[in-house]
Amino acid sequence: MGTRASVREATAARPEAGGAMAGQELSRSEVCGMLREELSQDGAFLQGQPHVFIILGASGDLARKKIYPTVWWLFRDGLLPDDTRVVGFARSPLTVELIRQQTLPYLKTCPEDSSRLGAFFSRQSFVRGQYGERDAFARLDAHLRGLPGGARAHRLFYLALPPSVYVPVTRHIRQACMGEGWNRVIVEKPFGRDLASSDALSLHLGGLFREDQIYRIDHYLGKEMVQNLMVLRFGNRIFGPIWNRDNVACVVLTFKEPFGTEGRGGYFDDFGIIRDVMQNHLLQMLCLVAMEKPASTDPDDVRDEKVKVLKCIGPVELDDVVLGQYVGNPDGPPEAQKGYLDDPTVPPGSTTATFAAAILRVANERWDGVPFVLRCGKALNERKAEVRLQFREVPGDIFGRQCKRNELVVRVQPDEAVYTKMMTKKPGMFFNPEESELDLTYGNRYKDVKLPDAYERLILDVFCGNQMHFVRSDELREAWRIFTPLLHTIEERGEKPIPYLYGSRGPAEADELLKRAGFLYEGTYRWVNPHKL
């Protein structure tokens, strides 16, 4: 079901519930404003059931920097259900005032928010306890029952926790904290380290909760341009006939960060770039590019098609992979002069990759023979995430090889855009082709619209009961099946990745891999965001 339909079935919202006051700006976002108006005009929503949003791991970075701010943005824009309470749970000795002080720098407030901010924190409370102690969760349950609505309030549990405590925490939730309303659990990635550990976690969660109660969150599925892939593909007649092996030469999915681990190397080193980015974010985007049209936008119809794509992809071969690890750049700024192994939180001599490029192949009628290249890395030359379809050459060339391949690019971040690289006649007296673009840059087309944060969309979806943008258990299993043999081979060999300079494009061998896959980099054209000209 769509978000609006789901909200009508699952939530209650009126302007005063989210803090919007008469005569004030209704929303910081056109999207949020339109949705709130629909909800507030529906009288049925004035009789909503209380909700409680429980943040487990309330003292951690994720809660402080992302989860509390996201709940605040939804509250501020009037999109939370009526009478929603927020309860933090952690081992640390926190108070509501301390939570306010720690989260305030990340809330993006303005002076006119002061009264709403006070109302937001008046709905907060905190319970201290150990994650492995059932008595602590019994105290949490007693606290929840003492809030408005008591046991009948809907409960949403967010596991902003290290994966090492998922098992005891979810067991205690099931045994001691289930309410009489609906109960939903959001699980943050990583969902295991390989196929066996992921299966074990799925088996554990499946023994405690129904699949419709489990929300495995990959925040990339909440990004504007990732969600736009379905509309772009299935809402436009012009793309249907060319979206196949007869016309597409290569698909490249890229994720680049211009910074290194910055003191978080201990966490990163335990997972590496393939587990951190490629096996989830990039593979999810691949599914949206490659899947067939679903029967409807029902969440299970969409996820069924994604699973079908994954089943057509064989395990990644080591010969189709390039691994890199960044080293200090003596000619770069101070932060770029230290390599991955210079991070004191990284184990000495670590062979963990900070860059990876891999070729995947989808063995079905639509895509057989078309390479899908996944590239991701840290400490690179720019921040960028995009999907790039490069099309085959026009047959019967009449322009003396002056024409370059067409490309369709969906830029996910930053500067969201969709543009098509195409050939056009160069202005003037001569009959010369040149590269240009048809460009939909969101900063130009939607000048006054603030795009909602990915977590805003996804947490609202959980309140609504919409699982379209969350990972299903069979989808997760297929993703790990594709990458687990590669990960085990890399770890068994323990070979040092190819070094690349901090601030570079990554190892030169990755460019060779793309060339071998059939991607042609002409180097003659670079897209420039027209919004910044």
Secondary structure, 3 states (H helix, E strand, C coil): CCHHHHHHHHCCCCHHHCCCCCCCCCCCCHHHHHHHHHHHCCHHHHHCCCEEEEEECCCCHHHHHHHHHHHHHHHHCCCCCCCEEEEEEECCCCCHHHHHHHHHHHCCCCHHHHHHHHHHHHCEEEEECCCCCHHHHHHHHHHHHCCCCHHHCEEEEEECCCHHHHHHHHHHHHHHCCCCCCEEEEEECCCCCCHHHHHHHHHHHHHHCCHHHEEEECHHHHCHHHHHHHHHHHCCCCCHHHCCCCCEEEEEEEEECCCCCCCCHHHHHCCHHHHHHHHHHHHHHHHHHHCCCCCCCCHHHHHHHHHHHHHCECCCCHHHEEEEEEECCCCCCHHHHCCHHHCCCCCCCCCCCCEEEEEEEECCCCCCCCEEEEEEECCECCCEEEEEEEECCCCCCCCCCCCCCCEEEEEEECCCEEEEEEEEECCCCCCCEEEEEEEEEHHHHCCCCCCCCHHHHHHHHHHHCCCCCCECHHHHHHHHHHHHHHHHHHHHHCCCCEEEECCECCCHHHHHHHHHHCCCCCCCCCCCCHHHC
